[in-house]
């Protein structure tokens, strides 16, 4: 069965790993729309995701469309699943605070489908009590979290904060799609 999956990419060094997520989802026969934050675009260019997904990449709230389509609302309403991988502490904090100031946070706020969040950040940030409390609050609201892994981080340190493996992300996506939505 083919699904429409929205993949959000935030400004983490792990943004390059999202390319494999998109590639795998496309190979499974899904339609993937990528939404990138402005900081994500500093790590991976939107052309990469457009080439892999064969679909336009949403990079801004204000896109000129010939046929008016407020993407930030319509994508949240028509997607079968939204996955944010990698998700930064900034993104998580915005969502729990109700801040919708870019295409990705607006889409998540308009979501009528399950939302999976796969954090990736420095271990000190991930372990911060504020970040942990934000994750717990979102989980209580029904957001699905994929815990980061322990390993070498971009700082050279070893700690918990690496984006979960491709296999783990794909397994959780499969599980959520099998549930058939909210």
N, C-alpha and C positions, 0 to 999 in steps of 0.2 A: 504494500500500500504506500502511496506517495503522500507526503505531508508538506505543508508550508511551514518552514522553520525560520524564525528571525534570529540571527546571531548578532549579539551586541559585543563590540570589542572596545575595551577601555585602554587607557594609557599605561600599560605595564610592559616591561621588556618581554613578557610572555606573549605579547600580541602576535608574534610570528607563528606561534603554535596554533593559533586560531585558523590559519590557512589550511592546516591538515584536517581540522574539524570540518571546515566547509567542504573540502575535497572529499572526505569520507561520506558526508551526508549526501552530496551530489551523486557519488558512486552508488549509493543505496536507492537512488531514484527520487530523492526529495527536491523540492524547490527551496532555495535558501536566499533570503534577503539579508544582507549584512548592513548593520548600522555601526558607524565608527564615531567615537568622540574625537574632538579636535586633538587631544593628546595622543590617542591611538594612532592618528595619522602621522605622528612624528616618528613612530616605530615601523609602521608598514604602510605603504602607499595604497590608496583605494583601488588603483588599477590592478593590483595583485588579486584582491578579492573579486573584482568585476570579472577578471579573466577566469578565475576558478569557478565562480558561481554562475557565470553567463547571465548576470543580472546587474541592474544598477545598484550602486552602493549609496546608502543614505549617509551624508556627512554633515548635513545642516538642516535646521528646522525650516529654513526659508529657501525652498527650491522652486524655481520657475517650472511649472507644469503647464502644458497646453490645456489639458483637462484638469481643472482644479481637483486636487486630491491631497488633503492634509495627511501626509504619510504618518506623522507621529500618532495620529488617532487611528487611521485605517489599518495600519500594520498591526497595531495592538488588538484590534477587533477581529481581524481575519486570520491571524496566525494560528496554527495548531499548537505551537510551542515557541516560547522565547527562551533563548539560552544566552547568558552573558558570560563569556569566557575569553580572556581573563576579566575579572572584576576587581577593581581597585577599592581601597578603603574609602576613597572619595565618592565613588559611585554608590557604594553600600550606604554611606552616611547620607547622601542626597536622597536616596529612595526612602529610607526609614523616616527622614524628616519631611517627606512630601515635596521635595524640591524637584521641579521638572523644568529645567532650563536649557536642555539640549534635546536633540532628536531621540536619543536613547532613553533618557529618563522620562520624557513625555510618552514614548511608546510603552514603556513598562507601566506607567500610571494608567494607561488606557487598556491594558491587557485584559482580555477575556479568556485567557488560556493559562496553563501553568507557566511559571517562570522558574528557570533553573539558574543559579548563580554559582560560578566557580571562581572563588577568590584566588588572587596571585599577588603577593606583595612580600616585602621584607618581613622576616620572622618577628622583629620587634613591633612592627605595625600590626601584623596579624594577631599577635598576643596582647595587644593593647586592650585594656578592659572596655574602653569605649567601643572599639571595633567588635569585640566579642559580644557585647550587649546589643549592638545594632544587629548582628547576625542572629542572635537569639530572638529578638523582637520580630524580625522578618520571617524567621522560621515559624514562629507562632502564628503569623498571618498567612501561612501556607506557601511561602517561597521555599523552594527546594535548594539545598546547598550541597555542593560537592567539596569536601574538605581538601585543602591543598596538601601536598606531600612534603615530607622532609627530604632535604637534599641541598646541593650546592646552589646558593642564590647568586644574583648578579653582583653582590658586594664581595663575593669570594667566601663568605661565611657559609656554614652549614646550619640549616634550621628549617622550621616548618613554614612554608610560604610558597613553594613551587606549585605552579598550576598542576592540577591532577593530570594523570596520564590520559592520552587520547582514548585508550581503551575504556578507562573508567568513565570519562565524559560520555562516550558513545553508549555505554551500558545504561547510564542513568537516563539519557535521552530516550533510549528504547523502552525502558521501564515506564517513564512518564507517558509516552505515546500509547503504550499498551493499556494504560489506565483510562484512556479516552477523554481526558480533559477534566475540568473542575465540575 
